[in-house]
């Protein structure tokens, strides 16, 4: 097997971090945490994404931009040495996965790392310099999550920018991504009520971005960027592609390059590069469709007609008769048909080809909240009958005092005043009539019958 010298796998890359010497002095307990105040979001840089050459003196201004924009936030600035302790020297045993940004390693912060920082598991995301994202996305991620806090946004704890290393430290999400939970084979399917809960929480996180003092277009809303905590509360992550939205609802931002994930990007954004908040609504409709059907936005394993989920499913969303064909068969019918129809219609509106016809995110949240409340009060599932066991006492009932009392359930006696008509019993007796036998014999021996027999 040949190895390209210009690229290396994440496992080989982790080995380049080196090891920790046992003789190293104790990590400094001096905190690099900035002032714990909250301030308004500064504009997100629109400079073209890409890796910045840190040896270039002009690129040093980027760190000044970060320090200025993050003044007043509560992010920690970790050292590379601290991250090695947190991740056990970036051990491959703690590998969680990888995305466009780079590999993600699970770590553990204890009380010895930073005084005042509570012990907790964390997810450490390391920028892959040969990957699809670069320093600009890393900086955007810090700007967004460093200054915005919400229940449905993943929490950024800190970052590291030592030498040419770019690392982000997040809270750890035990259930992983919605993509893994929804499409993982040989695992229990997400219940319908949980899917509605996830859709509502993700919509609330998106509403927080759209309705911020400086509105933000997420631009990468998809199942792999929706993380789930231990009770399946969703949180949006990966804000490297986020951009400031125009204050005017009827204006748009023209992206210098079309970025996103195939199957989720709005058609007008792909064709013209015009970016609006309605592009996020379209992506939300795709995720809602995935929750309904249990299918991926783009599935290469399906036939060409069903490969692209939106093209296959959208024409059928308004038909109640076709709803059963669209719904995820792993749900096994455990959902309210009425609520599923309303959810399908909401997805249809979000996937409108006309951006101005798509509902605002506030209306989406309102509709989903009503559906969640309706689902909570609607019993679902088939009627279950439990047969009594042999140990159960026979012929018992509960009287007013709550005591078991035997019933005299004798078989009722037949009533003599009811006369039922019964059909006569069949008999084997044959009535002999000589005349009948004579006629039958003569008919059998008739010339016409013999002619029919010879002609047959």
N, C-alpha and C positions, 0 to 999 in steps of 0.2 A: 504493500500500500504506500503510495506516494503522498507526501504532505506538502501543501503549498506554503512556502516560507513566508508569504505575505499575510497569511491568515492563520489563525489557530483556533481550536475549539475552546469553549469556555473552561473546560477542565484544565487544558494546558495553560490557559490564560491565568487561572487561579494559582497555578504553581509558581507563576512569576512574581507573586506578591512577597515571597520570602517567608521566613519563619521568625518567631519571636525568641530572642535570646533570654535564657533564664536569668542572666546577670543584668538585664536591663533594669534601670532604676524604676521605682514605683511611678506609675502614671501620675502626672500632676493633678491635684485635686482642685486646681483653680478652674472655675467654670467660665466657659466662653459664651454663656447664654446672654443674649441681648436683653434690653429693657422690656419688661412684660407689660406693654401697652398695646392698644389696638388702634389702627388708623386706616384711612381710606385706601382702597386699592389704587396703586400707581399704574399708568398705562403699560400694557404688554408690548415689548419691543416687536416691531414688524420686520426686523432685519432678516434676511434670508437665512434659513437654518443651515447648519453645517458645523463641522468640527473646527474649532478655533485653535490656531497654532499658538500655544502658550509661550513659546519662545519669542514670539513677536511682541515687542514692547507696546505696540498699539493695542493689543488684545488685553492688556492689563486693565484697561478702563472698564472691561466687563465686570471685573470683581468690584470696582468702585460702584458700578451701577447696582450690583447686588447688595452691597453694604448699605447704600443709600436707600434703596427700595425696601429693605428689610429692617430698617431702623424702627424700633418700637414693636417688633414681633417677638415671639417666644421660642424661636428655633434655636437649637443647640448646634454649635460648630464642632464637629468631631474631628479628631486627628486620625490618621491612618493607623496608628498604633492602637488606639482605642477600638477601632473597627475590627482589627485582627483579634482582639480579646473577645469582642462581642460575638463574632462569627466563628470562633475557634480556628483562626487563621484562614478564614474563607474555605472551610472544609467542604469538600464535595458531598459529604454525608448530609449537609444541611441545605443542599440545593433544592429550591422550590420550583423553578421553571425559568423561562426566558421569553422575552418579547422583543419588540423593535428597539427598545432602549438598551437592553442587555440582560445578563443573568441576575436572578434574584436569589439571595441566600438568607436562610432563617438564622436569627441570632437571639441572644438573650442579654439584656441589660440588667445588671445587678447593682446593689447599692455601692459597690466599690468603684464603678466606672465614673459616675458623676454624683456627688452629693446633691441631694434635692431632686434627682431624677428617679422616679419610682422604678422598682424592678418590674420588668415586663418583657415578653417576647416581642421581637421586631422583625421586619422584613427589610433587608438591605439590598438595594438595587444599584448595580454598578454599570456605568456607561460603557458600552462596547464601542470603541473608537472606529471599528470597521462596520458597525451596524447601520441601521437606517436613520438613526437620530444622532444629534450631536450636541455640542455645548449650548446652542441656543435653546433647544428643547429642555435641556437640563435647567437652564436659567429660568425659563418660563414656568416650569414646574415649581420651582422655589418661589417665584413671585406670586403665583396663584395660591398655592396651599400654605405659603408662609404668612399670608395676610388675610385669608378667609377661613373661617371655622364654621362648620355646620355638621349636624348629626348624620347627614347622608353624603358627606365628603370624607374620603380617607384622610386620616390625620398624618401630617408630615412632622416628625419629631426633630429632625436635623439633617445636616448635609456635611460633606467633606469635599474640599477642593485643593487638596494637598498635591503639589507638583502637577502632573498631568492626569491625576485621578479625579473622577467625578462620581460621587456616591451620594445616594439619598437614603434616609432612614425613615421608615414608616411604621405605624402600628401594624401588628400582625393580625391578619384576618383568618380565623380558623377554618372557615368553610371554603376558602378559595374563591374562585371566580364563578359567576353565574354560568359561564360557558361550560365549565367542568361539571357543575351540578346538573345542568340541563341535558347535556349531550353525552355524558359519560356512560359507557356501556356496562352492563352487568351490575347495575346499582339501582336502588329504589328511585322511582320517579318522584319529582317534586309534586306535592299535592296542589290542587287547584287553588285553595285558599292561600298557600304560600306564594304561588306565582302572582296572585293579585297583590299580595303584600309587597313583594319585591318590585312590581311595576309601580305601585304608588310611591314607595320610598325613593326609587330612582327618579321618578317624575318630580318629587319634591327637591331632590338635589339639583336637578336641572333647572327648576324654577328659581332656586336660590342664585344660580349663576346668571340667569336671564334678567332677574329683577334686582340685581346688585346695583349700588350707586353708579358704578361703571360697569354696564352689562358685559357679559362675557359669552362668546360663542364657543361651545365645547369642541366641536368639530371632530370628535372621535368617540361618539356614543355607540357602544357595542357591548355584547355580553361578556367579552373577556376583560373589559374595563369596569365592570360592575362587580365589586368584591362583597363578600357576605361574612358577617361575624357569626358568633356561635348560635344566635337565635334567628339567623337569616335576615338580619337587617342589612339592606344594601347600602353601599357607599361607592361613589364615583371615584375613579383613580385615573392616573396617566393624563396630565394636562399639558403635555409638551406641545400639542398642536393648537391650544386655545388661543383665541384672538379677541381683542376688544370689539364689541358690537357697536354699530352706529346708534346714536341716541334716537334718531328718527326711525320709526318702524318701517318706513317706505324706502329707506336707503339701504345700501349694501356695501360690503367690503370686497374689493377685488383682490383675490389671493394671487401672489406672484407665482405660486406653483400649487397645483391641485394635489392635496394630500388627504389621506384617509384610508379607509378599508373598503375594498370592493364588496358590493352588496348592501352597504349601509349608507353610502354617500348619496345625497339628493341628486336627481338627474340634472337640475339646472346648474348645480355647482360643478358637476363634471363637464358640462357642455360650455359654460361661460366663465367659470371661476368666480361667479358672484356668490358671496357668502353672507347669509342672513341667519337670524335665529330660527327661521322656519326650516333651515337645513337640519338643525338639531331635532326638530319635531319629526321630520321624515325619518331620521335615524331611530328615534324613539318608536315610531310606528313599526319599523322592521323588528326591533327587539320585542315589541308587544306581539307581533305575528309569530316570532319564534316561541314565545311563551304559550301561545295558543296551540300551535301545531307540533311543537317538539322537534322542528326541523331547523337546520342551519340556513343562514341567509344565502350562502352559496355552498352547494353540496355536489362535489364532482362524482360521487358514487351513484347519483340518481340519473334518470334519463334526461336527455337534452331539454325536454319539455318541462321537467320539474327541477332542473338544476338551480335556477334562480327563484328563490322563494317568493319574492314580491310578484314577479311576472306570472307565476303559477297560481298563487292564492288570492291576489287582490280582486280579480274579477268575480270570485265566488264569495267574498265576504258579506255581500248584501243579501245573499240567498239563505233563508233559514233552512231550506231543504238540504243544502249542501254543507251545512255546519258540521254534521257528524263526520263527513269525509275529511274536513279540515282539522278537526280537533285531534290532539295527541292521543293515539290509541293506548298509550301507557297509563292514561288517566282512568281507563276502564269505566268510563261513564260517570265517574264520581265528581260531578259538577252540575250546577244549575244551568239548564239550557237557556233560560231567559237571560241570565247574567252573561253567559258565554256569547250570546247574540249581541248584547249591548257592547261587550268588549270588542267583538269583531267589527262592529260599526265604528267604534272609536279608532281602531287601527286603520280602517278604510279612510277615515277623515284625515288622519295623520299622513297617510301615504298618497294624498291627492297630488296630481301632476301639476296643479297650479299652487305655487307657494302661498299666495294670499288666501287660499281656501282652507289651508291647514289651521287648526285651532291653536290659540296661544297656549303656552304651557300652564298658565293659571287655570284655564278651562279644562285642560287634560287632568290636572290634579283634582279639580272639583268633581269631574265625572268618575274618576277612579275611586275617590273617597266614597262616593255614593254607592258604587258597585261593591266595595269592600264591606260597607255597612250592610248592604242587602245580602251579601253572601254570608255574613255572620249570623243573620237571622233566618236564613233559608236552609232547612234540612236537605241534605243530599244523600244519594245512595239508595240501593234497593232495600225493601223490607226484609228483615231477617227474622226467621222463626227458630226458636230454640226448643228442640224436643226434650221432654222431661226424661230424666235418667231413671234407671231402675230403683235407685235409692230414694227418689222423691216419694213422699206419702201420697197414695192414690186417693182420689175423691175427697179433696180438701178445699176449703174456702176460708175466707177471712171474715170474721164477724165484726161488729162495731167496736168491740173491745180489743181487736187486734190479735185474737187468739185463733189458732187453727181449729177448725171444726169439721168433722167428717160428714159427708153428705150421703144420704140413702139414695144412691143412683141405681135402683133396680130397673130391669128392662120392663117397659110398659106392657100390660096385658093387651092382647088383640081385642078389638071391639066387635061384639056380636051383631051390632045393628048395622054394620057396613057390609054389603054384599058386593063382592068384586066379580066382574065378568072375566071369565077365563076362556082362552081359546081351546078348542077340543084337542085332545092328545092325538098324535099321529098313530095310525094302526097299520099292521102288516096284512090285514085281511083283504083278499081279492074277491070281488063280486063276480060270479060266473053267470054269464048270460049266453045261451046257445046262439041266439040270433046275432049278437054282436060278434061272436067268434066266426060265424058263417060269413058275415059281411067282410070282416077283415081278411079271411082266407081268400074269398073271391076277388077282393081288391088286389091282394098280393099276387094272384095268378092271372091278372088281367093282361091282354096282349099289349096294351099301351105301356105297361111297366116293363115288360120284357123287351120291347123295342127301345125304350130308354136305356135299359141296361146294356143292350148290344151296341148302341150308338155311343155310349160313354167312352 
